[in-house]
Amino acid sequence: MQLTEDVPFQVLRKTWQPVGLSRDLAVGEALSYRLLDEEIVVVRFDGGLLAAPNACPHKGMRLSRGYLARGELVCAYHGWRFGPDGQCAGVPSLEDPPQRLLDKASLTTYDVQERYGMIWVKLDDDEAAPLPDVPEFEGAGDWEYLVAEPMVFQAGFRREIENYLDMTHFAFAHSDTLGAAADVTLPPLDITRYDDGFQMDADFPAQSEPGIEPTKLQSAHRRRQRCYLPNFTTIRQTFLDGDERMLVHIPSPNTREQCTVFWSLAQPADFDGPPLADQLDFSTQVLEEDRQMCENQVPREVPINPSRGGWGVLVAPGDTLANTFQKSFRGFLKEHMAAPEPAAS
């Protein structure tokens, strides 16, 4: 089966993607989000969340402009009402609307859940991959975690993943932050493939030259990156003193050339270094440097067939991890893409 540029979004409809932060959505509020080129709304009712297309079935008014009244979502345009299950509950211009109208006007709903301080939506009923279990980001043991503010990248989600997996750009793209003490030499990479993704173990290279005194977060450490297909990555850093720190990173696709990066930090309560809140400015600056790199690459998204048209022909050893992702991702797409329609006889 031939992979085309339409296939990634078709398959990712079967996966859980973050669309907002739990802390930003109070009872009675709604958020709008563009997920996989589809505008959706998420509303928090007293009893839970509703996710649906962000358009009233009547005249297409954005439901995110509506409000909650007596436990129902009210469209701001004509007052049509919807319950927590998406069922149309009333039409103000009709005293006794027929049930068939209410049924026809009910909202298409999407699966929605909250985990890791984020709100996740799956657009299709089928599930190609569950959310990974990362207990450190749910307060397991003595770990503390902090959900950062999402950052919009004017680049495709695969472009952002390649950047996140790159082990040779630190000394250049992050010369003022994470890479201030980074060695330009690629360390040996130990890559293990799994059914649901892959894992890379490597030493983060750091210089020990006179005059260079890296901070704790810049210093040499063992780096374990676990990629869960299609786009969920964790990084576990093990420092020379035995301390550990983790990051979780998910570029949620908005359009083919834009994604929103959701990310969090976690570390044990006795971590010998800056507390999580004090790391935000530094970590956000690192991500901002990545954003600049991604948004200034051509094309804005990595082609699904990168060898075509001359792009992706020049491959260096530092591309090993990115190439592992691309191969694994194409395999994931082929496994979950819809079978072609049979030809008409």
VEXKE-802309 format. One record per residue (C-alpha): residue number from 1; chain; y, x, z. Coordinates in steps of 0.02 Angstrom, whole numbers, plus 50000, padded with zeros to 5 digits. Layout:
REM VEXKE-802309
BAPA;i;ch;py;px;pz
BAPA;NUM;A;Y;X;Z .
...
END
This chain:
REM VEXKE-802309
BAPA;i;ch;py;px;pz
BAPA;1;A;50000;50000;50000 .
BAPA;2;A;50170;50067;49949 .
BAPA;3;A;50299;50092;50085 .
BAPA;4;A;50473;50034;50038 .
BAPA;5;A;50636;50036;50135 .
BAPA;6;A;50607;49853;50183 .
BAPA;7;A;50444;49888;50275 .
BAPA;8;A;50513;49970;50435 .
BAPA;9;A;50618;49819;50483 .
BAPA;10;A;50477;49699;50437 .
BAPA;11;A;50357;49790;50553 .
BAPA;12;A;50484;49819;50693 .
BAPA;13;A;50505;49631;50707 .
BAPA;14;A;50335;49640;50794 .
BAPA;15;A;50398;49764;50925 .
BAPA;16;A;50505;49752;51082 .
BAPA;17;A;50682;49816;51059 .
BAPA;18;A;50822;49827;51189 .
BAPA;19;A;50972;49717;51154 .
BAPA;20;A;51075;49732;51313 .
BAPA;21;A;51079;49782;51496 .
BAPA;22;A;51022;49664;51632 .
BAPA;23;A;51174;49703;51739 .
BAPA;24;A;51291;49643;51601 .
BAPA;25;A;51220;49467;51587 .
BAPA;26;A;51254;49352;51733 .
BAPA;27;A;51191;49173;51750 .
BAPA;28;A;51288;49063;51631 .
BAPA;29;A;51335;49205;51514 .
BAPA;30;A;51278;49246;51337 .
BAPA;31;A;51272;49407;51238 .
BAPA;32;A;51266;49429;51051 .
BAPA;33;A;51176;49572;50966 .
BAPA;34;A;51127;49621;50789 .
BAPA;35;A;50944;49667;50790 .
BAPA;36;A;50856;49719;50630 .
BAPA;37;A;50997;49643;50527 .
BAPA;38;A;50983;49477;50618 .
BAPA;39;A;51117;49411;50735 .
BAPA;40;A;51041;49346;50895 .
BAPA;41;A;51102;49273;51059 .
BAPA;42;A;51029;49294;51233 .
BAPA;43;A;51080;49170;51368 .
BAPA;44;A;51040;49183;51554 .
BAPA;45;A;50996;49016;51631 .
BAPA;46;A;50959;48991;51816 .
BAPA;47;A;50774;49004;51780 .
BAPA;48;A;50770;49143;51651 .
BAPA;49;A;50824;49201;51480 .
BAPA;50;A;50833;49117;51310 .
BAPA;51;A;50839;49221;51150 .
BAPA;52;A;50875;49136;50983 .
BAPA;53;A;50971;49154;50820 .
BAPA;54;A;51157;49158;50858 .
BAPA;55;A;51196;49001;50758 .
BAPA;56;A;51196;48818;50804 .
BAPA;57;A;51078;48722;50689 .
BAPA;58;A;51216;48594;50660 .
BAPA;59;A;51357;48694;50578 .
BAPA;60;A;51311;48874;50612 .
BAPA;61;A;51435;48903;50754 .
BAPA;62;A;51393;49059;50854 .
BAPA;63;A;51306;49000;51012 .
BAPA;64;A;51370;49154;51102 .
BAPA;65;A;51539;49065;51100 .
BAPA;66;A;51464;48920;51196 .
BAPA;67;A;51447;48892;51383 .
BAPA;68;A;51324;48826;51512 .
BAPA;69;A;51351;48654;51588 .
BAPA;70;A;51226;48562;51698 .
BAPA;71;A;51090;48686;51653 .
BAPA;72;A;51113;48670;51464 .
BAPA;73;A;51192;48780;51332 .
BAPA;74;A;51336;48687;51250 .
BAPA;75;A;51395;48731;51075 .
BAPA;76;A;51582;48765;51075 .
BAPA;77;A;51610;48674;50909 .
BAPA;78;A;51536;48499;50928 .
BAPA;79;A;51455;48504;51099 .
BAPA;80;A;51274;48498;51045 .
BAPA;81;A;51168;48541;51197 .
BAPA;82;A;51012;48649;51213 .
BAPA;83;A;50894;48674;51358 .
BAPA;84;A;50821;48837;51424 .
BAPA;85;A;50674;48818;51305 .
BAPA;86;A;50788;48797;51153 .
BAPA;87;A;50754;48610;51137 .
BAPA;88;A;50905;48511;51079 .
BAPA;89;A;50948;48398;51225 .
BAPA;90;A;51094;48298;51159 .
BAPA;91;A;51220;48262;51021 .
BAPA;92;A;51386;48197;51092 .
BAPA;93;A;51430;48100;50934 .
BAPA;94;A;51269;47998;50950 .
BAPA;95;A;51240;47892;51104 .
BAPA;96;A;51052;47887;51077 .
BAPA;97;A;51000;48020;50950 .
BAPA;98;A;50825;47996;50880 .
BAPA;99;A;50694;48116;50945 .
BAPA;100;A;50656;48177;50769 .
BAPA;101;A;50836;48238;50754 .
BAPA;102;A;50828;48325;50922 .
BAPA;103;A;50665;48409;50873 .
BAPA;104;A;50732;48464;50705 .
BAPA;105;A;50890;48533;50788 .
BAPA;106;A;50795;48634;50917 .
BAPA;107;A;50819;48822;50915 .
BAPA;108;A;50697;48950;50850 .
BAPA;109;A;50662;49056;51004 .
BAPA;110;A;50609;49237;51022 .
BAPA;111;A;50505;49322;51154 .
BAPA;112;A;50618;49402;51283 .
BAPA;113;A;50588;49503;51442 .
BAPA;114;A;50678;49617;51564 .
BAPA;115;A;50616;49789;51610 .
BAPA;116;A;50693;49958;51653 .
BAPA;117;A;50861;49873;51681 .
BAPA;118;A;50866;49817;51499 .
BAPA;119;A;50840;49654;51404 .
BAPA;120;A;50706;49666;51269 .
BAPA;121;A;50677;49548;51122 .
BAPA;122;A;50534;49533;50997 .
BAPA;123;A;50578;49434;50841 .
BAPA;124;A;50401;49395;50780 .
BAPA;125;A;50260;49314;50878 .
BAPA;126;A;50139;49454;50833 .
BAPA;127;A;50148;49611;50939 .
BAPA;128;A;50122;49781;50857 .
BAPA;129;A;50154;49883;51014 .
BAPA;130;A;50180;49838;51198 .
BAPA;131;A;50318;49912;51304 .
BAPA;132;A;50258;50078;51376 .
BAPA;133;A;50232;50094;51563 .
BAPA;134;A;50353;50219;51639 .
BAPA;135;A;50341;50193;51829 .
BAPA;136;A;50478;50322;51864 .
BAPA;137;A;50602;50202;51785 .
BAPA;138;A;50547;50058;51895 .
BAPA;139;A;50576;50143;52061 .
BAPA;140;A;50397;50204;52085 .
BAPA;141;A;50372;50328;52225 .
BAPA;142;A;50531;50414;52280 .
BAPA;143;A;50610;50415;52106 .
BAPA;144;A;50786;50353;52078 .
BAPA;145;A;50843;50296;51907 .
BAPA;146;A;51007;50253;51825 .
BAPA;147;A;51033;50151;51666 .
BAPA;148;A;51174;50224;51562 .
BAPA;149;A;51294;50134;51447 .
BAPA;150;A;51222;50112;51271 .
BAPA;151;A;51303;50209;51130 .
BAPA;152;A;51322;50148;50950 .
BAPA;153;A;51276;50271;50812 .
BAPA;154;A;51334;50243;50634 .
BAPA;155;A;51166;50309;50577 .
BAPA;156;A;50992;50239;50554 .
BAPA;157;A;50871;50239;50700 .
BAPA;158;A;50752;50362;50617 .
BAPA;159;A;50895;50484;50589 .
BAPA;160;A;50933;50472;50776 .
BAPA;161;A;50750;50498;50824 .
BAPA;162;A;50740;50655;50717 .
BAPA;163;A;50892;50723;50809 .
BAPA;164;A;50817;50681;50978 .
BAPA;165;A;50655;50770;50937 .
BAPA;166;A;50738;50925;50864 .
BAPA;167;A;50707;51083;50967 .
BAPA;168;A;50817;51205;50870 .
BAPA;169;A;50989;51123;50869 .
BAPA;170;A;51035;51149;51052 .
BAPA;171;A;51128;51315;51031 .
BAPA;172;A;51232;51243;50889 .
BAPA;173;A;51258;51055;50908 .
BAPA;174;A;51267;51070;51099 .
BAPA;175;A;51351;51239;51115 .
BAPA;176;A;51473;51174;51247 .
BAPA;177;A;51347;51076;51352 .
BAPA;178;A;51158;51077;51354 .
BAPA;179;A;51145;51225;51236 .
BAPA;180;A;51270;51338;51321 .
BAPA;181;A;51126;51451;51372 .
BAPA;182;A;50999;51399;51240 .
BAPA;183;A;50900;51526;51141 .
BAPA;184;A;50900;51499;50953 .
BAPA;185;A;50717;51550;50940 .
BAPA;186;A;50593;51408;50925 .
BAPA;187;A;50467;51409;51068 .
BAPA;188;A;50282;51374;51037 .
BAPA;189;A;50254;51186;51025 .
BAPA;190;A;50097;51106;51092 .
BAPA;191;A;50084;50938;51001 .
BAPA;192;A;49951;50808;51045 .
BAPA;193;A;49926;50653;50939 .
BAPA;194;A;49882;50485;51017 .
BAPA;195;A;49842;50313;50946 .
BAPA;196;A;50013;50251;51004 .
BAPA;197;A;50115;50407;50964 .
BAPA;198;A;50116;50591;51011 .
BAPA;199;A;50169;50714;51144 .
BAPA;200;A;50254;50884;51135 .
BAPA;201;A;50247;51014;51272 .
BAPA;202;A;50357;51169;51258 .
BAPA;203;A;50465;51287;51356 .
BAPA;204;A;50649;51248;51337 .
BAPA;205;A;50720;51416;51283 .
BAPA;206;A;50864;51483;51387 .
BAPA;207;A;50950;51651;51379 .
BAPA;208;A;50959;51767;51529 .
BAPA;209;A;51096;51881;51464 .
BAPA;210;A;51228;51953;51581 .
BAPA;211;A;51376;51837;51599 .
BAPA;212;A;51278;51679;51559 .
BAPA;213;A;51240;51576;51713 .
BAPA;214;A;51167;51409;51658 .
BAPA;215;A;51181;51260;51773 .
BAPA;216;A;51025;51171;51834 .
BAPA;217;A;51025;51051;51687 .
BAPA;218;A;51053;51193;51562 .
BAPA;219;A;50924;51310;51635 .
BAPA;220;A;50751;51353;51571 .
BAPA;221;A;50619;51220;51600 .
BAPA;222;A;50456;51150;51534 .
BAPA;223;A;50492;51004;51419 .
BAPA;224;A;50370;50863;51385 .
BAPA;225;A;50423;50735;51256 .
BAPA;226;A;50314;50581;51239 .
BAPA;227;A;50349;50471;51088 .
BAPA;228;A;50279;50295;51092 .
BAPA;229;A;50285;50220;50919 .
BAPA;230;A;50391;50155;50846 .
BAPA;231;A;50548;50218;50938 .
BAPA;232;A;50524;50238;51126 .
BAPA;233;A;50534;50417;51192 .
BAPA;234;A;50527;50494;51365 .
BAPA;235;A;50570;50673;51410 .
BAPA;236;A;50503;50752;51569 .
BAPA;237;A;50590;50913;51621 .
BAPA;238;A;50500;51026;51745 .
BAPA;239;A;50614;51162;51811 .
BAPA;240;A;50565;51333;51874 .
BAPA;241;A;50587;51278;52056 .
BAPA;242;A;50466;51133;52030 .
BAPA;243;A;50598;50996;52019 .
BAPA;244;A;50573;50862;51887 .
BAPA;245;A;50691;50750;51793 .
BAPA;246;A;50659;50616;51662 .
BAPA;247;A;50753;50530;51523 .
BAPA;248;A;50706;50376;51422 .
BAPA;249;A;50782;50351;51251 .
BAPA;250;A;50770;50204;51130 .
BAPA;251;A;50875;50187;50971 .
BAPA;252;A;50877;49999;50941 .
BAPA;253;A;50903;49963;50754 .
BAPA;254;A;51055;49855;50714 .
BAPA;255;A;51062;49881;50526 .
BAPA;256;A;50983;50009;50411 .
BAPA;257;A;51129;50125;50444 .
BAPA;258;A;51174;50085;50624 .
BAPA;259;A;51080;50089;50788 .
BAPA;260;A;51122;50070;50972 .
BAPA;261;A;51049;50203;51086 .
BAPA;262;A;50988;50137;51253 .
BAPA;263;A;50951;50273;51380 .
BAPA;264;A;50919;50306;51564 .
BAPA;265;A;50900;50450;51686 .
BAPA;266;A;50777;50468;51830 .
BAPA;267;A;50736;50599;51960 .
BAPA;268;A;50660;50609;52135 .
BAPA;269;A;50774;50575;52282 .
BAPA;270;A;50755;50755;52343 .
BAPA;271;A;50805;50832;52174 .
BAPA;272;A;50894;50997;52207 .
BAPA;273;A;51039;50968;52090 .
BAPA;274;A;51176;50844;52047 .
BAPA;275;A;51142;50661;52089 .
BAPA;276;A;51115;50545;51942 .
BAPA;277;A;51288;50469;51950 .
BAPA;278;A;51365;50643;51936 .
BAPA;279;A;51260;50680;51782 .
BAPA;280;A;51326;50537;51678 .
BAPA;281;A;51480;50625;51607 .
BAPA;282;A;51378;50778;51559 .
BAPA;283;A;51235;50678;51483 .
BAPA;284;A;51354;50562;51391 .
BAPA;285;A;51443;50713;51316 .
BAPA;286;A;51274;50780;51256 .
BAPA;287;A;51236;50613;51174 .
BAPA;288;A;51410;50608;51097 .
BAPA;289;A;51376;50778;51018 .
BAPA;290;A;51215;50707;50947 .
BAPA;291;A;51309;50557;50879 .
BAPA;292;A;51427;50672;50785 .
BAPA;293;A;51279;50763;50708 .
BAPA;294;A;51190;50603;50655 .
BAPA;295;A;51343;50519;50582 .
BAPA;296;A;51385;50670;50475 .
BAPA;297;A;51215;50686;50391 .
BAPA;298;A;51181;50621;50218 .
BAPA;299;A;51104;50496;50195 .
BAPA;300;A;51137;50398;50355 .
BAPA;301;A;50953;50354;50368 .
BAPA;302;A;50801;50461;50338 .
BAPA;303;A;50715;50394;50180 .
BAPA;304;A;50544;50319;50212 .
BAPA;305;A;50480;50430;50071 .
BAPA;306;A;50583;50588;50109 .
BAPA;307;A;50510;50697;49972 .
BAPA;308;A;50579;50587;49836 .
BAPA;309;A;50745;50624;49753 .
BAPA;310;A;50748;50802;49817 .
BAPA;311;A;50788;50757;49998 .
BAPA;312;A;50678;50835;50132 .
BAPA;313;A;50602;50970;50022 .
BAPA;314;A;50670;51115;50126 .
BAPA;315;A;50566;51118;50286 .
BAPA;316;A;50584;51246;50426 .
BAPA;317;A;50472;51275;50578 .
BAPA;318;A;50600;51183;50684 .
BAPA;319;A;50561;51024;50587 .
BAPA;320;A;50382;51015;50653 .
BAPA;321;A;50413;50881;50783 .
BAPA;322;A;50521;50774;50668 .
BAPA;323;A;50388;50785;50533 .
BAPA;324;A;50257;50734;50661 .
BAPA;325;A;50360;50579;50697 .
BAPA;326;A;50384;50536;50514 .
BAPA;327;A;50198;50551;50476 .
BAPA;328;A;50150;50452;50632 .
BAPA;329;A;50281;50320;50595 .
BAPA;330;A;50222;50295;50416 .
BAPA;331;A;50045;50275;50482 .
BAPA;332;A;50108;50146;50608 .
BAPA;333;A;50194;50049;50468 .
BAPA;334;A;50040;50049;50358 .
BAPA;335;A;49934;49986;50502 .
BAPA;336;A;50049;49840;50542 .
BAPA;337;A;50132;49794;50377 .
BAPA;338;A;50090;49627;50299 .
BAPA;339;A;49957;49626;50165 .
BAPA;340;A;50025;49595;49990 .
BAPA;341;A;50017;49419;49923 .
BAPA;342;A;49872;49394;49801 .
BAPA;343;A;49925;49385;49620 .
BAPA;344;A;49932;49212;49546 .
BAPA;345;A;49786;49172;49434 .
END
